[in-house]
Amino acid sequence: MFNTLEYEHDFMVTCEIERLDCTSCGTCWDSCPDFFEQNPDDSLSQINEKFRIEGNIGQGDVPADLEDCIKEAVDVCPVQIIHLID
């Protein structure tokens, strides 16, 4: 089982997805499948449960070891709805 304490000190950045504008193209979960996934109910992108902030499927803490692939997902999103916030 995932232990959130192992990542606690590595979170420097927050990621937000504007889910209502998502086109379900899959580029984010293809670019960084450990962080992004497709919601089975509405087919939109969401953040993997272990990284969510207070259970919010559209907001999560970015672990240092996934920051590069998350930045790639931000860059390749065709509708630019994924944002990193310091």
Secondary structure as GFF3:
##gff-version 3
##sequence-region A 1 86
A	DSSP	three_ten_helix	4	6	.	.	.	ID=ss1
A	DSSP	three_ten_helix	8	10	.	.	.	ID=ss2
A	DSSP	beta_strand	13	17	.	.	.	ID=ss3
A	DSSP	three_ten_helix	19	21	.	.	.	ID=ss4
A	DSSP	alpha_helix	27	31	.	.	.	ID=ss5
A	DSSP	beta_strand	36	38	.	.	.	ID=ss6
A	DSSP	beta_strand	45	47	.	.	.	ID=ss7
A	DSSP	three_ten_helix	49	51	.	.	.	ID=ss8
A	DSSP	beta_strand	52	53	.	.	.	ID=ss9
A	DSSP	beta_strand	56	62	.	.	.	ID=ss10
A	DSSP	three_ten_helix	64	66	.	.	.	ID=ss11
A	DSSP	alpha_helix	67	76	.	.	.	ID=ss12
A	DSSP	beta_strand	82	85	.	.	.	ID=ss13
###
